[in-house]
């Protein structure tokens, strides 16, 4: 359980880093960051059996 949560956290960090490198405007980057963070939080909540 802990390893799965850690891997999910690392994947979210990696995706946020890659989004930061994309040559798109700030508004689109902000929307993409919010979507990735929300999906990451939902995935982490599944690992700790909230859902």
mmCIF entry with sequence, helices, sheets and N, C-alpha, C, O atoms, coordinates in Angstrom:
data_MODEL
# 
_entry.id   MODEL 
# 
_entity.id                         1 
_entity.type                       polymer 
_entity.pdbx_number_of_molecules   1 
# 
_entity_poly.entity_id                      1 
_entity_poly.type                           'polypeptide(L)' 
_entity_poly.nstd_linkage                   no 
_entity_poly.nstd_monomer                   no 
_entity_poly.pdbx_seq_one_letter_code       
;(UNK)(UNK)(UNK)(UNK)(UNK)(UNK)(UNK)(UNK)(UNK)(UNK)(UNK)(UNK)(UNK)(UNK)(UNK)(UNK)
(UNK)(UNK)(UNK)(UNK)(UNK)(UNK)(UNK)(UNK)(UNK)(UNK)(UNK)(UNK)(UNK)(UNK)(UNK)(UNK)
(UNK)(UNK)(UNK)(UNK)(UNK)(UNK)(UNK)(UNK)(UNK)(UNK)(UNK)(UNK)(UNK)(UNK)(UNK)(UNK)
(UNK)(UNK)(UNK)
;
_entity_poly.pdbx_seq_one_letter_code_can   XXXXXXXXXXXXXXXXXXXXXXXXXXXXXXXXXXXXXXXXXXXXXXXXXXX 
_entity_poly.pdbx_strand_id                 A 
# 
loop_
_entity_poly_seq.entity_id 
_entity_poly_seq.num 
_entity_poly_seq.mon_id 
_entity_poly_seq.hetero 
1 1  UNK n 
1 2  UNK n 
1 3  UNK n 
1 4  UNK n 
1 5  UNK n 
1 6  UNK n 
1 7  UNK n 
1 8  UNK n 
1 9  UNK n 
1 10 UNK n 
1 11 UNK n 
1 12 UNK n 
1 13 UNK n 
1 14 UNK n 
1 15 UNK n 
1 16 UNK n 
1 17 UNK n 
1 18 UNK n 
1 19 UNK n 
1 20 UNK n 
1 21 UNK n 
1 22 UNK n 
1 23 UNK n 
1 24 UNK n 
1 25 UNK n 
1 26 UNK n 
1 27 UNK n 
1 28 UNK n 
1 29 UNK n 
1 30 UNK n 
1 31 UNK n 
1 32 UNK n 
1 33 UNK n 
1 34 UNK n 
1 35 UNK n 
1 36 UNK n 
1 37 UNK n 
1 38 UNK n 
1 39 UNK n 
1 40 UNK n 
1 41 UNK n 
1 42 UNK n 
1 43 UNK n 
1 44 UNK n 
1 45 UNK n 
1 46 UNK n 
1 47 UNK n 
1 48 UNK n 
1 49 UNK n 
1 50 UNK n 
1 51 UNK n 
# 
_struct_asym.id          A 
_struct_asym.entity_id   1 
# 
loop_
_struct_conf.conf_type_id 
_struct_conf.id 
_struct_conf.pdbx_PDB_helix_id 
_struct_conf.beg_label_comp_id 
_struct_conf.beg_label_asym_id 
_struct_conf.beg_label_seq_id 
_struct_conf.pdbx_beg_PDB_ins_code 
_struct_conf.end_label_comp_id 
_struct_conf.end_label_asym_id 
_struct_conf.end_label_seq_id 
_struct_conf.pdbx_end_PDB_ins_code 
_struct_conf.beg_auth_comp_id 
_struct_conf.beg_auth_asym_id 
_struct_conf.beg_auth_seq_id 
_struct_conf.end_auth_comp_id 
_struct_conf.end_auth_asym_id 
_struct_conf.end_auth_seq_id 
_struct_conf.pdbx_PDB_helix_class 
_struct_conf.details 
_struct_conf.pdbx_PDB_helix_length 
HELX_P HELX_P1 AA1 UNK A 2  ? UNK A 21 ? UNK A 2  UNK A 21 1 ? 20 
HELX_P HELX_P2 AA2 UNK A 26 ? UNK A 47 ? UNK A 26 UNK A 47 1 ? 22 
# 
_struct_conf_type.id          HELX_P 
_struct_conf_type.criteria    ? 
_struct_conf_type.reference   ? 
# 
loop_
_atom_site.group_PDB 
_atom_site.id 
_atom_site.type_symbol 
_atom_site.label_atom_id 
_atom_site.label_alt_id 
_atom_site.label_comp_id 
_atom_site.label_asym_id 
_atom_site.label_entity_id 
_atom_site.label_seq_id 
_atom_site.pdbx_PDB_ins_code 
_atom_site.Cartn_x 
_atom_site.Cartn_y 
_atom_site.Cartn_z 
_atom_site.occupancy 
_atom_site.B_iso_or_equiv 
_atom_site.pdbx_formal_charge 
_atom_site.auth_seq_id 
_atom_site.auth_comp_id 
_atom_site.auth_asym_id 
_atom_site.auth_atom_id 
_atom_site.pdbx_PDB_model_num 
ATOM 1   N N  . UNK A 1 1  ? 0.830   -1.191 0.000   1.00 0.00 ? 1  UNK A N  1 
ATOM 2   C CA . UNK A 1 1  ? 0.000   0.000  0.000   1.00 0.00 ? 1  UNK A CA 1 
ATOM 3   C C  . UNK A 1 1  ? 0.873   1.252  0.000   1.00 0.00 ? 1  UNK A C  1 
ATOM 4   O O  . UNK A 1 1  ? 0.644   2.179  -0.776  1.00 0.00 ? 1  UNK A O  1 
ATOM 5   N N  . UNK A 1 2  ? 1.877   1.270  0.878   1.00 0.00 ? 2  UNK A N  1 
ATOM 6   C CA . UNK A 1 2  ? 2.741   2.446  0.976   1.00 0.00 ? 2  UNK A CA 1 
ATOM 7   C C  . UNK A 1 2  ? 3.563   2.642  -0.289  1.00 0.00 ? 2  UNK A C  1 
ATOM 8   O O  . UNK A 1 2  ? 3.769   3.773  -0.728  1.00 0.00 ? 2  UNK A O  1 
ATOM 9   N N  . UNK A 1 3  ? 4.031   1.555  -0.874  1.00 0.00 ? 3  UNK A N  1 
ATOM 10  C CA . UNK A 1 3  ? 4.833   1.655  -2.099  1.00 0.00 ? 3  UNK A CA 1 
ATOM 11  C C  . UNK A 1 3  ? 3.972   2.194  -3.245  1.00 0.00 ? 3  UNK A C  1 
ATOM 12  O O  . UNK A 1 3  ? 4.432   3.025  -4.028  1.00 0.00 ? 3  UNK A O  1 
ATOM 13  N N  . UNK A 1 4  ? 2.737   1.726  -3.345  1.00 0.00 ? 4  UNK A N  1 
ATOM 14  C CA . UNK A 1 4  ? 1.836   2.221  -4.388  1.00 0.00 ? 4  UNK A CA 1 
ATOM 15  C C  . UNK A 1 4  ? 1.559   3.703  -4.238  1.00 0.00 ? 4  UNK A C  1 
ATOM 16  O O  . UNK A 1 4  ? 1.528   4.431  -5.230  1.00 0.00 ? 4  UNK A O  1 
ATOM 17  N N  . UNK A 1 5  ? 1.357   4.159  -3.013  1.00 0.00 ? 5  UNK A N  1 
ATOM 18  C CA . UNK A 1 5  ? 1.124   5.582  -2.766  1.00 0.00 ? 5  UNK A CA 1 
ATOM 19  C C  . UNK A 1 5  ? 2.358   6.408  -3.106  1.00 0.00 ? 5  UNK A C  1 
ATOM 20  O O  . UNK A 1 5  ? 2.248   7.501  -3.662  1.00 0.00 ? 5  UNK A O  1 
ATOM 21  N N  . UNK A 1 6  ? 3.527   5.884  -2.773  1.00 0.00 ? 6  UNK A N  1 
ATOM 22  C CA . UNK A 1 6  ? 4.773   6.593  -3.080  1.00 0.00 ? 6  UNK A CA 1 
ATOM 23  C C  . UNK A 1 6  ? 4.994   6.684  -4.583  1.00 0.00 ? 6  UNK A C  1 
ATOM 24  O O  . UNK A 1 6  ? 5.402   7.729  -5.089  1.00 0.00 ? 6  UNK A O  1 
ATOM 25  N N  . UNK A 1 7  ? 4.729   5.610  -5.291  1.00 0.00 ? 7  UNK A N  1 
ATOM 26  C CA . UNK A 1 7  ? 4.872   5.625  -6.750  1.00 0.00 ? 7  UNK A CA 1 
ATOM 27  C C  . UNK A 1 7  ? 3.895   6.626  -7.371  1.00 0.00 ? 7  UNK A C  1 
ATOM 28  O O  . UNK A 1 7  ? 4.260   7.363  -8.287  1.00 0.00 ? 7  UNK A O  1 
ATOM 29  N N  . UNK A 1 8  ? 2.662   6.654  -6.875  1.00 0.00 ? 8  UNK A N  1 
ATOM 30  C CA . UNK A 1 8  ? 1.676   7.618  -7.376  1.00 0.00 ? 8  UNK A CA 1 
ATOM 31  C C  . UNK A 1 8  ? 2.155   9.041  -7.142  1.00 0.00 ? 8  UNK A C  1 
ATOM 32  O O  . UNK A 1 8  ? 2.042   9.890  -8.026  1.00 0.00 ? 8  UNK A O  1 
ATOM 33  N N  . UNK A 1 9  ? 2.687   9.305  -5.963  1.00 0.00 ? 9  UNK A N  1 
ATOM 34  C CA . UNK A 1 9  ? 3.196   10.644 -5.638  1.00 0.00 ? 9  UNK A CA 1 
ATOM 35  C C  . UNK A 1 9  ? 4.335   11.034 -6.577  1.00 0.00 ? 9  UNK A C  1 
ATOM 36  O O  . UNK A 1 9  ? 4.375   12.162 -7.068  1.00 0.00 ? 9  UNK A O  1 
ATOM 37  N N  . UNK A 1 10 ? 5.256   10.110 -6.826  1.00 0.00 ? 10 UNK A N  1 
ATOM 38  C CA . UNK A 1 10 ? 6.380   10.397 -7.710  1.00 0.00 ? 10 UNK A CA 1 
ATOM 39  C C  . UNK A 1 10 ? 5.930   10.621 -9.153  1.00 0.00 ? 10 UNK A C  1 
ATOM 40  O O  . UNK A 1 10 ? 6.486   11.469 -9.850  1.00 0.00 ? 10 UNK A O  1 
ATOM 41  N N  . UNK A 1 11 ? 4.939   9.873  -9.600  1.00 0.00 ? 11 UNK A N  1 
ATOM 42  C CA . UNK A 1 11 ? 4.417   10.057 -10.955 1.00 0.00 ? 11 UNK A CA 1 
ATOM 43  C C  . UNK A 1 11 ? 3.762   11.435 -11.093 1.00 0.00 ? 11 UNK A C  1 
ATOM 44  O O  . UNK A 1 11 ? 3.931   12.107 -12.110 1.00 0.00 ? 11 UNK A O  1 
ATOM 45  N N  . UNK A 1 12 ? 3.020   11.847 -10.078 1.00 0.00 ? 12 UNK A N  1 
ATOM 46  C CA . UNK A 1 12 ? 2.396   13.179 -10.112 1.00 0.00 ? 12 UNK A CA 1 
ATOM 47  C C  . UNK A 1 12 ? 3.464   14.265 -10.177 1.00 0.00 ? 12 UNK A C  1 
ATOM 48  O O  . UNK A 1 12 ? 3.334   15.216 -10.947 1.00 0.00 ? 12 UNK A O  1 
ATOM 49  N N  . UNK A 1 13 ? 4.511   14.132 -9.382  1.00 0.00 ? 13 UNK A N  1 
ATOM 50  C CA . UNK A 1 13 ? 5.600   15.121 -9.410  1.00 0.00 ? 13 UNK A CA 1 
ATOM 51  C C  . UNK A 1 13 ? 6.262   15.157 -10.791 1.00 0.00 ? 13 UNK A C  1 
ATOM 52  O O  . UNK A 1 13 ? 6.555   16.233 -11.314 1.00 0.00 ? 13 UNK A O  1 
ATOM 53  N N  . UNK A 1 14 ? 6.496   13.983 -11.377 1.00 0.00 ? 14 UNK A N  1 
ATOM 54  C CA . UNK A 1 14 ? 7.110   13.918 -12.699 1.00 0.00 ? 14 UNK A CA 1 
ATOM 55  C C  . UNK A 1 14 ? 6.218   14.572 -13.756 1.00 0.00 ? 14 UNK A C  1 
ATOM 56  O O  . UNK A 1 14 ? 6.710   15.316 -14.605 1.00 0.00 ? 14 UNK A O  1 
ATOM 57  N N  . UNK A 1 15 ? 4.934   14.304 -13.710 1.00 0.00 ? 15 UNK A N  1 
ATOM 58  C CA . UNK A 1 15 ? 4.013   14.902 -14.690 1.00 0.00 ? 15 UNK A CA 1 
ATOM 59  C C  . UNK A 1 15 ? 3.957   16.415 -14.518 1.00 0.00 ? 15 UNK A C  1 
ATOM 60  O O  . UNK A 1 15 ? 3.919   17.146 -15.508 1.00 0.00 ? 15 UNK A O  1 
ATOM 61  N N  . UNK A 1 16 ? 3.951   16.890 -13.282 1.00 0.00 ? 16 UNK A N  1 
ATOM 62  C CA . UNK A 1 16 ? 3.954   18.345 -13.062 1.00 0.00 ? 16 UNK A CA 1 
ATOM 63  C C  . UNK A 1 16 ? 5.231   18.978 -13.605 1.00 0.00 ? 16 UNK A C  1 
ATOM 64  O O  . UNK A 1 16 ? 5.188   20.076 -14.161 1.00 0.00 ? 16 UNK A O  1 
ATOM 65  N N  . UNK A 1 17 ? 6.360   18.301 -13.451 1.00 0.00 ? 17 UNK A N  1 
ATOM 66  C CA . UNK A 1 17 ? 7.622   18.808 -13.998 1.00 0.00 ? 17 UNK A CA 1 
ATOM 67  C C  . UNK A 1 17 ? 7.564   18.867 -15.528 1.00 0.00 ? 17 UNK A C  1 
ATOM 68  O O  . UNK A 1 17 ? 7.997   19.846 -16.135 1.00 0.00 ? 17 UNK A O  1 
ATOM 69  N N  . UNK A 1 18 ? 7.025   17.814 -16.140 1.00 0.00 ? 18 UNK A N  1 
ATOM 70  C CA . UNK A 1 18 ? 6.945   17.786 -17.600 1.00 0.00 ? 18 UNK A CA 1 
ATOM 71  C C  . UNK A 1 18 ? 5.977   18.839 -18.132 1.00 0.00 ? 18 UNK A C  1 
ATOM 72  O O  . UNK A 1 18 ? 6.213   19.423 -19.189 1.00 0.00 ? 18 UNK A O  1 
ATOM 73  N N  . UNK A 1 19 ? 4.887   19.083 -17.402 1.00 0.00 ? 19 UNK A N  1 
ATOM 74  C CA . UNK A 1 19 ? 3.957   20.137 -17.808 1.00 0.00 ? 19 UNK A CA 1 
ATOM 75  C C  . UNK A 1 19 ? 4.659   21.487 -17.770 1.00 0.00 ? 19 UNK A C  1 
ATOM 76  O O  . UNK A 1 19 ? 4.426   22.338 -18.629 1.00 0.00 ? 19 UNK A O  1 
ATOM 77  N N  . UNK A 1 20 ? 5.508   21.679 -16.787 1.00 0.00 ? 20 UNK A N  1 
ATOM 78  C CA . UNK A 1 20 ? 6.239   22.943 -16.665 1.00 0.00 ? 20 UNK A CA 1 
ATOM 79  C C  . UNK A 1 20 ? 7.158   23.182 -17.856 1.00 0.00 ? 20 UNK A C  1 
ATOM 80  O O  . UNK A 1 20 ? 7.438   24.331 -18.200 1.00 0.00 ? 20 UNK A O  1 
ATOM 81  N N  . UNK A 1 21 ? 7.634   22.104 -18.492 1.00 0.00 ? 21 UNK A N  1 
ATOM 82  C CA . UNK A 1 21 ? 8.538   22.244 -19.641 1.00 0.00 ? 21 UNK A CA 1 
ATOM 83  C C  . UNK A 1 21 ? 7.804   22.499 -20.963 1.00 0.00 ? 21 UNK A C  1 
ATOM 84  O O  . UNK A 1 21 ? 8.429   22.888 -21.949 1.00 0.00 ? 21 UNK A O  1 
ATOM 85  N N  . UNK A 1 22 ? 6.493   22.284 -20.989 1.00 0.00 ? 22 UNK A N  1 
ATOM 86  C CA . UNK A 1 22 ? 5.751   22.454 -22.233 1.00 0.00 ? 22 UNK A CA 1 
ATOM 87  C C  . UNK A 1 22 ? 5.702   23.917 -22.662 1.00 0.00 ? 22 UNK A C  1 
ATOM 88  O O  . UNK A 1 22 ? 5.553   24.809 -21.826 1.00 0.00 ? 22 UNK A O  1 
ATOM 89  N N  . UNK A 1 23 ? 5.828   24.160 -23.959 1.00 0.00 ? 23 UNK A N  1 
ATOM 90  C CA . UNK A 1 23 ? 5.784   25.549 -24.448 1.00 0.00 ? 23 UNK A CA 1 
ATOM 91  C C  . UNK A 1 23 ? 4.343   26.029 -24.698 1.00 0.00 ? 23 UNK A C  1 
ATOM 92  O O  . UNK A 1 23 ? 3.967   26.329 -25.831 1.00 0.00 ? 23 UNK A O  1 
ATOM 93  N N  . UNK A 1 24 ? 3.555   26.095 -23.632 1.00 0.00 ? 24 UNK A N  1 
ATOM 94  C CA . UNK A 1 24 ? 2.181   26.588 -23.742 1.00 0.00 ? 24 UNK A CA 1 
ATOM 95  C C  . UNK A 1 24 ? 2.010   27.774 -22.804 1.00 0.00 ? 24 UNK A C  1 
ATOM 96  O O  . UNK A 1 24 ? 2.857   28.022 -21.946 1.00 0.00 ? 24 UNK A O  1 
ATOM 97  N N  . UNK A 1 25 ? 0.922   28.500 -22.968 1.00 0.00 ? 25 UNK A N  1 
ATOM 98  C CA . UNK A 1 25 ? 0.726   29.692 -22.152 1.00 0.00 ? 25 UNK A CA 1 
ATOM 99  C C  . UNK A 1 25 ? 0.427   29.333 -20.695 1.00 0.00 ? 25 UNK A C  1 
ATOM 100 O O  . UNK A 1 25 ? 0.116   28.186 -20.375 1.00 0.00 ? 25 UNK A O  1 
ATOM 101 N N  . UNK A 1 26 ? 0.526   30.317 -19.835 1.00 0.00 ? 26 UNK A N  1 
ATOM 102 C CA . UNK A 1 26 ? 0.409   30.103 -18.397 1.00 0.00 ? 26 UNK A CA 1 
ATOM 103 C C  . UNK A 1 26 ? -0.935  29.585 -17.952 1.00 0.00 ? 26 UNK A C  1 
ATOM 104 O O  . UNK A 1 26 ? -1.015  28.775 -17.028 1.00 0.00 ? 26 UNK A O  1 
ATOM 105 N N  . UNK A 1 27 ? -2.000  30.042 -18.600 1.00 0.00 ? 27 UNK A N  1 
ATOM 106 C CA . UNK A 1 27 ? -3.353  29.621 -18.207 1.00 0.00 ? 27 UNK A CA 1 
ATOM 107 C C  . UNK A 1 27 ? -3.546  28.123 -18.461 1.00 0.00 ? 27 UNK A C  1 
ATOM 108 O O  . UNK A 1 27 ? -4.106  27.420 -17.620 1.00 0.00 ? 27 UNK A O  1 
ATOM 109 N N  . UNK A 1 28 ? -3.090  27.638 -19.604 1.00 0.00 ? 28 UNK A N  1 
ATOM 110 C CA . UNK A 1 28 ? -3.221  26.211 -19.922 1.00 0.00 ? 28 UNK A CA 1 
ATOM 111 C C  . UNK A 1 28 ? -2.360  25.366 -18.982 1.00 0.00 ? 28 UNK A C  1 
ATOM 112 O O  . UNK A 1 28 ? -2.768  24.279 -18.572 1.00 0.00 ? 28 UNK A O  1 
ATOM 113 N N  . UNK A 1 29 ? -1.179  25.862 -18.644 1.00 0.00 ? 29 UNK A N  1 
ATOM 114 C CA . UNK A 1 29 ? -0.323  25.139 -17.692 1.00 0.00 ? 29 UNK A CA 1 
ATOM 115 C C  . UNK A 1 29 ? -1.000  25.042 -16.329 1.00 0.00 ? 29 UNK A C  1 
ATOM 116 O O  . UNK A 1 29 ? -0.959  23.998 -15.678 1.00 0.00 ? 29 UNK A O  1 
ATOM 117 N N  . UNK A 1 30 ? -1.622  26.143 -15.906 1.00 0.00 ? 30 UNK A N  1 
ATOM 118 C CA . UNK A 1 30 ? -2.284  26.147 -14.605 1.00 0.00 ? 30 UNK A CA 1 
ATOM 119 C C  . UNK A 1 30 ? -3.448  25.151 -14.577 1.00 0.00 ? 30 UNK A C  1 
ATOM 120 O O  . UNK A 1 30 ? -3.629  24.437 -13.592 1.00 0.00 ? 30 UNK A O  1 
ATOM 121 N N  . UNK A 1 31 ? -4.228  25.105 -15.645 1.00 0.00 ? 31 UNK A N  1 
ATOM 122 C CA . UNK A 1 31 ? -5.343  24.164 -15.720 1.00 0.00 ? 31 UNK A CA 1 
ATOM 123 C C  . UNK A 1 31 ? -4.828  22.730 -15.706 1.00 0.00 ? 31 UNK A C  1 
ATOM 124 O O  . UNK A 1 31 ? -5.389  21.875 -15.020 1.00 0.00 ? 31 UNK A O  1 
ATOM 125 N N  . UNK A 1 32 ? -3.765  22.462 -16.457 1.00 0.00 ? 32 UNK A N  1 
ATOM 126 C CA . UNK A 1 32 ? -3.195  21.117 -16.496 1.00 0.00 ? 32 UNK A CA 1 
ATOM 127 C C  . UNK A 1 32 ? -2.654  20.720 -15.125 1.00 0.00 ? 32 UNK A C  1 
ATOM 128 O O  . UNK A 1 32 ? -2.825  19.576 -14.703 1.00 0.00 ? 32 UNK A O  1 
ATOM 129 N N  . UNK A 1 33 ? -2.006  21.646 -14.426 1.00 0.00 ? 33 UNK A N  1 
ATOM 130 C CA . UNK A 1 33 ? -1.494  21.352 -13.085 1.00 0.00 ? 33 UNK A CA 1 
ATOM 131 C C  . UNK A 1 33 ? -2.621  20.998 -12.127 1.00 0.00 ? 33 UNK A C  1 
ATOM 132 O O  . UNK A 1 33 ? -2.514  20.041 -11.361 1.00 0.00 ? 33 UNK A O  1 
ATOM 133 N N  . UNK A 1 34 ? -3.702  21.770 -12.170 1.00 0.00 ? 34 UNK A N  1 
ATOM 134 C CA . UNK A 1 34 ? -4.837  21.519 -11.276 1.00 0.00 ? 34 UNK A CA 1 
ATOM 135 C C  . UNK A 1 34 ? -5.445  20.148 -11.552 1.00 0.00 ? 34 UNK A C  1 
ATOM 136 O O  . UNK A 1 34 ? -5.770  19.415 -10.618 1.00 0.00 ? 34 UNK A O  1 
ATOM 137 N N  . UNK A 1 35 ? -5.602  19.799 -12.823 1.00 0.00 ? 35 UNK A N  1 
ATOM 138 C CA . UNK A 1 35 ? -6.172  18.497 -13.183 1.00 0.00 ? 35 UNK A CA 1 
ATOM 139 C C  . UNK A 1 35 ? -5.276  17.369 -12.682 1.00 0.00 ? 35 UNK A C  1 
ATOM 140 O O  . UNK A 1 35 ? -5.771  16.393 -12.119 1.00 0.00 ? 35 UNK A O  1 
ATOM 141 N N  . UNK A 1 36 ? -3.963  17.490 -12.880 1.00 0.00 ? 36 UNK A N  1 
ATOM 142 C CA . UNK A 1 36 ? -3.031  16.448 -12.439 1.00 0.00 ? 36 UNK A CA 1 
ATOM 143 C C  . UNK A 1 36 ? -3.054  16.320 -10.916 1.00 0.00 ? 36 UNK A C  1 
ATOM 144 O O  . UNK A 1 36 ? -3.045  15.205 -10.395 1.00 0.00 ? 36 UNK A O  1 
ATOM 145 N N  . UNK A 1 37 ? -3.083  17.426 -10.206 1.00 0.00 ? 37 UNK A N  1 
ATOM 146 C CA . UNK A 1 37 ? -3.102  17.379 -8.743  1.00 0.00 ? 37 UNK A CA 1 
ATOM 147 C C  . UNK A 1 37 ? -4.392  16.740 -8.235  1.00 0.00 ? 37 UNK A C  1 
ATOM 148 O O  . UNK A 1 37 ? -4.355  15.935 -7.304  1.00 0.00 ? 37 UNK A O  1 
ATOM 149 N N  . UNK A 1 38 ? -5.527  17.085 -8.832  1.00 0.00 ? 38 UNK A N  1 
ATOM 150 C CA . UNK A 1 38 ? -6.799  16.491 -8.414  1.00 0.00 ? 38 UNK A CA 1 
ATOM 151 C C  . UNK A 1 38 ? -6.793  14.992 -8.657  1.00 0.00 ? 38 UNK A C  1 
ATOM 152 O O  . UNK A 1 38 ? -7.197  14.223 -7.784  1.00 0.00 ? 38 UNK A O  1 
ATOM 153 N N  . UNK A 1 39 ? -6.341  14.565 -9.829  1.00 0.00 ? 39 UNK A N  1 
ATOM 154 C CA . UNK A 1 39 ? -6.274  13.130 -10.116 1.00 0.00 ? 39 UNK A CA 1 
ATOM 155 C C  . UNK A 1 39 ? -5.302  12.417 -9.172  1.00 0.00 ? 39 UNK A C  1 
ATOM 156 O O  . UNK A 1 39 ? -5.569  11.297 -8.738  1.00 0.00 ? 39 UNK A O  1 
ATOM 157 N N  . UNK A 1 40 ? -4.196  13.054 -8.861  1.00 0.00 ? 40 UNK A N  1 
ATOM 158 C CA . UNK A 1 40 ? -3.232  12.467 -7.932  1.00 0.00 ? 40 UNK A CA 1 
ATOM 159 C C  . UNK A 1 40 ? -3.796  12.314 -6.529  1.00 0.00 ? 40 UNK A C  1 
ATOM 160 O O  . UNK A 1 40 ? -3.580  11.293 -5.876  1.00 0.00 ? 40 UNK A O  1 
ATOM 161 N N  . UNK A 1 41 ? -4.517  13.328 -6.064  1.00 0.00 ? 41 UNK A N  1 
ATOM 162 C CA . UNK A 1 41 ? -5.123  13.254 -4.732  1.00 0.00 ? 41 UNK A CA 1 
ATOM 163 C C  . UNK A 1 41 ? -6.175  12.156 -4.684  1.00 0.00 ? 41 UNK A C  1 
ATOM 164 O O  . UNK A 1 41 ? -6.242  11.405 -3.711  1.00 0.00 ? 41 UNK A O  1 
ATOM 165 N N  . UNK A 1 42 ? -6.995  12.055 -5.723  1.00 0.00 ? 42 UNK A N  1 
ATOM 166 C CA . UNK A 1 42 ? -8.011  10.998 -5.765  1.00 0.00 ? 42 UNK A CA 1 
ATOM 167 C C  . UNK A 1 42 ? -7.342  9.630  -5.762  1.00 0.00 ? 42 UNK A C  1 
ATOM 168 O O  . UNK A 1 42 ? -7.801  8.717  -5.077  1.00 0.00 ? 42 UNK A O  1 
ATOM 169 N N  . UNK A 1 43 ? -6.275  9.485  -6.515  1.00 0.00 ? 43 UNK A N  1 
ATOM 170 C CA . UNK A 1 43 ? -5.565  8.199  -6.551  1.00 0.00 ? 43 UNK A CA 1 
ATOM 171 C C  . UNK A 1 43 ? -4.948  7.869  -5.184  1.00 0.00 ? 43 UNK A C  1 
ATOM 172 O O  . UNK A 1 43 ? -5.007  6.722  -4.741  1.00 0.00 ? 43 UNK A O  1 
ATOM 173 N N  . UNK A 1 44 ? -4.368  8.855  -4.526  1.00 0.00 ? 44 UNK A N  1 
ATOM 174 C CA . UNK A 1 44 ? -3.797  8.619  -3.200  1.00 0.00 ? 44 UNK A CA 1 
ATOM 175 C C  . UNK A 1 44 ? -4.876  8.274  -2.184  1.00 0.00 ? 44 UNK A C  1 
ATOM 176 O O  . UNK A 1 44 ? -4.655  7.443  -1.303  1.00 0.00 ? 44 UNK A O  1 
ATOM 177 N N  . UNK A 1 45 ? -6.039  8.903  -2.298  1.00 0.00 ? 45 UNK A N  1 
ATOM 178 C CA . UNK A 1 45 ? -7.142  8.565  -1.384  1.00 0.00 ? 45 UNK A CA 1 
ATOM 179 C C  . UNK A 1 45 ? -7.625  7.147  -1.590  1.00 0.00 ? 45 UNK A C  1 
ATOM 180 O O  . UNK A 1 45 ? -8.058  6.495  -0.641  1.00 0.00 ? 45 UNK A O  1 
ATOM 181 N N  . UNK A 1 46 ? -7.556  6.662  -2.813  1.00 0.00 ? 46 UNK A N  1 
ATOM 182 C CA . UNK A 1 46 ? -7.923  5.264  -3.063  1.00 0.00 ? 46 UNK A CA 1 
ATOM 183 C C  . UNK A 1 46 ? -6.935  4.323  -2.390  1.00 0.00 ? 46 UNK A C  1 
ATOM 184 O O  . UNK A 1 46 ? -7.324  3.268  -1.888  1.00 0.00 ? 46 UNK A O  1 
ATOM 185 N N  . UNK A 1 47 ? -5.652  4.702  -2.375  1.00 0.00 ? 47 UNK A N  1 
ATOM 186 C CA . UNK A 1 47 ? -4.648  3.847  -1.741  1.00 0.00 ? 47 UNK A CA 1 
ATOM 187 C C  . UNK A 1 47 ? -4.835  3.769  -0.226  1.00 0.00 ? 47 UNK A C  1 
ATOM 188 O O  . UNK A 1 47 ? -4.562  2.733  0.381   1.00 0.00 ? 47 UNK A O  1 
ATOM 189 N N  . UNK A 1 48 ? -5.294  4.850  0.380   1.00 0.00 ? 48 UNK A N  1 
ATOM 190 C CA . UNK A 1 48 ? -5.491  4.794  1.828   1.00 0.00 ? 48 UNK A CA 1 
ATOM 191 C C  . UNK A 1 48 ? -6.931  4.417  2.181   1.00 0.00 ? 48 UNK A C  1 
ATOM 192 O O  . UNK A 1 48 ? -7.372  4.605  3.315   1.00 0.00 ? 48 UNK A O  1 
ATOM 193 N N  . UNK A 1 49 ? -7.658  3.882  1.192   1.00 0.00 ? 49 UNK A N  1 
ATOM 194 C CA . UNK A 1 49 ? -8.981  3.268  1.364   1.00 0.00 ? 49 UNK A CA 1 
ATOM 195 C C  . UNK A 1 49 ? -10.047 4.247  1.868   1.00 0.00 ? 49 UNK A C  1 
ATOM 196 O O  . UNK A 1 49 ? -10.879 3.877  2.697   1.00 0.00 ? 49 UNK A O  1 
ATOM 197 N N  . UNK A 1 50 ? -10.029 5.468  1.385   1.00 0.00 ? 50 UNK A N  1 
ATOM 198 C CA . UNK A 1 50 ? -11.100 6.405  1.696   1.00 0.00 ? 50 UNK A CA 1 
ATOM 199 C C  . UNK A 1 50 ? -12.287 6.132  0.799   1.00 0.00 ? 50 UNK A C  1 
ATOM 200 O O  . UNK A 1 50 ? -13.436 6.222  1.231   1.00 0.00 ? 50 UNK A O  1 
ATOM 201 N N  . UNK A 1 51 ? -12.007 5.795  -0.464  1.00 0.00 ? 51 UNK A N  1 
ATOM 202 C CA . UNK A 1 51 ? -13.072 5.491  -1.420  1.00 0.00 ? 51 UNK A CA 1 
ATOM 203 C C  . UNK A 1 51 ? -13.238 4.006  -1.538  1.00 0.00 ? 51 UNK A C  1 
ATOM 204 O O  . UNK A 1 51 ? -14.089 3.538  -2.296  1.00 0.00 ? 51 UNK A O  1 
# 
